[in-house]
Amino acid sequence: MKRSLLLIIGIAFSLSAFAQSYAKGNLFIIGGGNRSDALIKQLVSTANLKAKDYIIILPMASEIPDTGFKYISAQLKTQTNATIKNFNFSKHDVNDKNWVDSLAGAKLIYILGGDQNRFMKSVLNTPVYTAIHKAFKNGATIAGTSAGAAVMSKYMITGKQLLDSVYKETFNKLWDKNVEFTEGMGLLENTIVDQHFLKRNRYNRLISAIAAHPDLVGVGVDESTAIIVHGNKATVAGDSQVIRIANPKNIKITSKGLIKFSQLEFGIFTAGDVIDIKP
């Protein structure tokens, strides 16, 4: 009897810890490009803003942060009366407790596009990083577009090719060890997000990324399109398509460093479709 009781207690504790490991919030990941009013309306609806809730814009990825804030705040104001704040931690102390606590308490956090590496340089290993995770865990919606989409992944694609000195948006080769990864926000531990996907024909880049991390899921989000992530499901929204790839079989690398495998899960999805990811 005593052993059974201990077993039940142990199982209950494990289930509790498992439940706590999943964040209550949502991710609203936009592939870049134009954001339709319908998409912004869906973002505000997903955030489920109440009377005292507020929105914080993080513009650190952008070369023109004030302009970027101006445009996204104007769009958001057409859909909500919530207070919208501009927190540019590139020009502000990342240890400012008032700002960090305010960030952790936001109901919607929006990360502008630009350069994902610039954003992570501002927040990695700082209280800002921790505050974003705290907000997400407590039920906030974390949104981002373009570079703001790329930073969602733990294994963040930087955009740099390691084996080709000339930058190409499309990655015109399927080479082993060609994709550079750095640490992203890790809001998605086991899914790699790529942005501007169809517009910039980034199949080679995402295939190379999944060949490097075959246990992960790759999601390519096109412009004017988003995935809304909750737990291990992602709902497609917007005007274009989302690509999902996963589970490459029999991966091999030739003596010349070329990637090959025999099979790959491949799906194309549009608004309203729900796809499996790995959170």
C-alpha positions as CSV (number, residue, x, y, z in Angstrom):
1,M,0.0,0.0,0.0
2,K,2.8,2.4,0.9
3,R,4.6,1.6,-2.3
4,S,1.5,2.3,-4.3
5,L,0.9,5.6,-2.6
6,L,4.4,6.7,-3.3
7,L,4.0,5.6,-6.9
8,I,0.8,7.7,-7.2
9,I,2.5,10.7,-5.6
10,G,5.4,10.3,-7.9
11,I,3.2,10.1,-11.0
12,A,1.2,13.2,-9.9
13,F,4.4,15.1,-9.3
14,S,5.8,14.2,-12.7
15,L,2.5,15.2,-14.5
16,S,2.6,18.5,-12.6
17,A,6.2,19.2,-13.7
18,F,5.3,18.2,-17.2
19,A,2.4,20.6,-17.3
20,Q,4.5,23.4,-15.8
21,S,7.1,22.9,-18.6
22,Y,4.6,24.1,-21.2
23,A,4.0,27.8,-21.5
24,K,0.4,29.1,-21.4
25,G,1.1,31.7,-24.1
26,N,1.0,31.8,-27.9
27,L,3.5,32.6,-30.6
28,F,2.3,34.6,-33.6
29,I,5.0,34.2,-36.1
30,I,4.7,36.3,-39.3
31,G,6.9,35.5,-42.3
32,G,7.5,39.2,-43.2
33,G,6.2,41.4,-45.9
34,N,2.9,43.3,-45.7
35,R,0.6,42.7,-42.7
36,S,-3.0,42.8,-43.7
37,D,-5.6,44.4,-41.4
38,A,-7.2,40.9,-41.1
39,L,-3.9,39.4,-39.9
40,I,-3.4,42.2,-37.3
41,K,-7.0,41.6,-36.2
42,Q,-6.2,37.9,-35.7
43,L,-3.1,38.8,-33.7
44,V,-5.1,41.1,-31.4
45,S,-7.8,38.4,-31.0
46,T,-5.1,35.8,-30.2
47,A,-3.6,38.0,-27.5
48,N,-7.1,38.3,-25.9
49,L,-6.3,41.8,-24.5
50,K,-8.3,42.9,-21.4
51,A,-9.0,46.4,-20.1
52,K,-5.7,46.9,-18.3
53,D,-3.5,44.9,-20.6
54,Y,-0.8,46.6,-22.7
55,I,1.4,45.9,-25.7
56,I,5.2,46.3,-25.9
57,I,7.1,46.6,-29.2
58,L,10.7,45.4,-29.2
59,P,12.4,47.2,-32.2
60,M,16.0,46.1,-31.6
61,A,16.3,44.1,-34.9
62,S,15.5,47.1,-37.0
63,E,17.8,49.6,-38.5
64,I,15.0,52.2,-38.3
65,P,13.4,51.2,-34.9
66,D,11.4,54.4,-34.4
67,T,9.9,54.2,-37.9
68,G,9.1,50.5,-37.4
69,F,7.4,51.2,-34.1
70,K,5.3,54.0,-35.8
71,Y,4.0,51.7,-38.5
72,I,3.1,48.6,-36.3
73,S,1.6,50.8,-33.5
74,A,-0.6,52.5,-36.1
75,Q,-1.8,49.2,-37.4
76,L,-2.5,47.8,-33.9
77,K,-4.4,51.0,-32.9
78,T,-6.9,50.2,-35.6
79,Q,-7.8,47.0,-33.8
80,T,-7.3,47.8,-30.1
81,N,-7.4,50.6,-27.5
82,A,-4.6,49.0,-25.5
83,T,-1.6,51.0,-24.5
84,I,1.4,50.4,-26.8
85,K,4.9,51.0,-25.6
86,N,8.2,51.1,-27.4
87,F,11.0,49.4,-25.5
88,N,14.3,49.8,-27.4
89,F,16.8,47.9,-25.3
90,S,19.6,48.7,-27.8
91,K,19.5,52.2,-26.4
92,H,18.3,51.5,-22.8
93,D,19.8,49.6,-19.8
94,V,18.8,45.9,-20.1
95,N,19.0,45.8,-16.3
96,D,16.4,48.5,-15.7
97,K,14.0,46.7,-13.3
98,N,11.0,48.9,-14.2
99,W,11.3,48.2,-17.9
100,V,12.1,44.5,-17.4
101,D,9.2,44.0,-15.0
102,S,6.9,45.8,-17.4
103,L,8.0,43.6,-20.2
104,A,7.3,40.5,-18.2
105,G,3.8,41.7,-17.5
106,A,2.9,42.6,-21.1
107,K,0.0,40.6,-22.7
108,L,1.4,41.1,-26.2
109,I,5.1,41.5,-27.1
110,Y,5.9,42.2,-30.8
111,I,9.4,41.8,-32.2
112,L,10.1,43.9,-35.3
113,G,11.9,42.7,-38.4
114,G,15.4,43.6,-39.5
115,D,18.4,41.5,-38.4
116,Q,17.9,38.6,-36.0
117,N,21.5,38.7,-35.0
118,R,21.2,42.4,-34.0
119,F,18.2,41.5,-31.8
120,M,19.8,38.6,-30.1
121,K,22.9,40.6,-29.4
122,S,20.7,43.0,-27.4
123,V,18.9,40.4,-25.3
124,L,20.8,37.1,-25.0
125,N,22.0,36.4,-21.5
126,T,20.2,39.5,-20.1
127,P,17.1,40.0,-18.0
128,V,15.2,41.0,-21.1
129,Y,15.5,37.4,-22.4
130,T,14.2,36.1,-19.1
131,A,11.3,38.6,-19.0
132,I,10.1,37.5,-22.5
133,H,10.1,33.9,-21.4
134,K,8.3,34.8,-18.2
135,A,5.6,36.6,-20.1
136,F,5.2,33.7,-22.5
137,K,4.9,31.2,-19.7
138,N,2.3,33.3,-18.0
139,G,0.1,33.5,-21.0
140,A,1.3,36.4,-23.2
141,T,1.4,36.2,-26.9
142,I,4.9,36.7,-28.4
143,A,4.7,37.9,-32.0
144,G,7.4,38.7,-34.5
145,T,7.8,39.3,-38.2
146,S,10.7,38.5,-40.5
147,A,13.8,38.6,-38.2
148,G,11.3,38.6,-35.3
149,A,10.1,35.2,-36.7
150,A,13.6,33.8,-36.9
151,V,14.5,34.6,-33.3
152,M,11.7,32.3,-32.0
153,S,13.8,29.2,-32.6
154,K,16.5,27.9,-30.3
155,Y,18.5,27.0,-33.4
156,M,18.3,30.3,-35.1
157,I,19.3,30.6,-38.8
158,T,21.6,33.7,-39.0
159,G,21.3,34.0,-42.8
160,K,25.0,33.4,-43.3
161,Q,26.4,30.6,-45.5
162,L,29.5,29.1,-43.9
163,L,30.9,27.5,-47.1
164,D,30.1,30.2,-49.6
165,S,31.5,33.7,-49.2
166,V,28.9,35.3,-51.4
167,Y,25.6,36.0,-49.7
168,K,22.6,34.5,-51.5
169,E,19.1,34.8,-50.1
170,T,18.1,31.5,-51.7
171,F,21.1,29.3,-50.6
172,N,21.7,27.8,-54.1
173,K,23.5,24.7,-52.8
174,L,22.6,21.8,-50.6
175,W,25.9,21.5,-48.8
176,D,26.6,19.9,-45.4
177,K,27.6,22.4,-42.6
178,N,26.7,25.4,-44.8
179,V,24.0,26.9,-42.6
180,E,25.1,29.0,-39.7
181,F,23.1,28.7,-36.5
182,T,23.3,30.7,-33.3
183,E,21.2,30.7,-30.2
184,G,17.8,32.3,-30.6
185,M,15.1,33.0,-28.0
186,G,14.3,29.3,-27.7
187,L,10.5,29.9,-27.5
188,L,10.5,27.0,-29.9
189,E,13.1,24.5,-28.7
190,N,12.6,21.9,-31.4
191,T,11.3,23.7,-34.5
192,I,13.4,25.8,-36.9
193,V,11.5,28.8,-38.5
194,D,12.5,30.3,-41.8
195,Q,10.8,33.5,-43.1
196,H,10.0,35.2,-46.4
197,F,9.9,31.6,-47.5
198,L,8.2,31.3,-50.9
199,K,9.0,34.9,-51.9
200,R,12.7,34.3,-51.5
201,N,12.7,30.6,-52.5
202,R,14.4,29.4,-49.3
203,Y,13.9,25.6,-49.7
204,N,17.6,24.8,-49.9
205,R,18.3,26.7,-46.7
206,L,15.6,25.0,-44.6
207,I,16.3,21.6,-46.1
208,S,20.0,22.1,-45.2
209,A,19.0,23.1,-41.7
210,I,16.9,20.0,-41.1
211,A,19.6,17.8,-42.5
212,A,21.8,19.3,-39.8
213,H,19.2,18.7,-37.1
214,P,17.0,15.8,-38.4
215,D,15.2,15.4,-35.1
216,L,13.7,18.9,-35.4
217,V,10.8,20.2,-37.5
218,G,11.3,22.9,-40.2
219,V,8.6,25.5,-40.9
220,G,8.9,28.0,-43.7
221,V,6.5,30.9,-43.4
222,D,5.8,33.0,-46.4
223,E,5.3,36.8,-46.5
224,S,1.9,38.2,-45.3
225,T,1.3,34.8,-43.6
226,A,1.7,33.6,-40.0
227,I,1.6,30.5,-37.8
228,I,-0.2,30.8,-34.5
229,V,1.5,28.4,-32.1
230,H,0.1,26.9,-28.9
231,G,1.7,23.9,-27.5
232,N,2.6,21.5,-30.3
233,K,0.1,22.8,-32.8
234,A,0.4,25.7,-35.2
235,T,-2.6,27.2,-37.0
236,V,-1.9,28.9,-40.4
237,A,-3.2,32.5,-40.9
238,G,-2.8,35.1,-43.7
239,D,-2.7,35.3,-47.4
240,S,-0.1,32.8,-48.6
241,Q,1.3,29.4,-47.6
242,V,3.4,27.6,-44.9
243,I,5.8,24.8,-45.7
244,R,6.5,22.0,-43.1
245,I,9.4,19.5,-43.5
246,A,10.5,16.8,-41.0
247,N,12.0,13.4,-40.5
248,P,14.6,13.1,-43.3
249,K,15.5,9.4,-43.8
250,N,18.9,7.8,-44.4
251,I,20.9,11.1,-44.4
252,K,24.3,10.8,-46.0
253,I,27.0,13.2,-46.8
254,T,29.1,12.6,-49.9
255,S,32.9,13.0,-50.0
256,K,32.3,16.4,-51.6
257,G,30.0,17.5,-48.7
258,L,26.8,17.1,-50.6
259,I,23.6,16.3,-48.6
260,K,21.4,13.4,-49.7
261,F,18.6,11.4,-48.1
262,S,15.9,9.0,-49.3
263,Q,12.7,10.6,-48.0
264,L,11.3,13.6,-46.2
265,E,7.9,14.7,-44.8
266,F,6.7,17.6,-46.9
267,G,3.5,19.6,-46.6
268,I,2.0,22.8,-47.9
269,F,-0.6,24.5,-45.8
270,T,-2.9,27.5,-46.1
271,A,-5.1,29.6,-43.7
272,G,-7.0,27.6,-41.2
273,D,-4.9,24.5,-41.5
274,V,-3.4,23.1,-38.3
275,I,0.0,21.5,-38.4
276,D,2.2,19.6,-35.9
277,I,5.3,21.2,-34.7
278,K,7.8,20.4,-31.8
279,P,7.7,23.1,-29.1
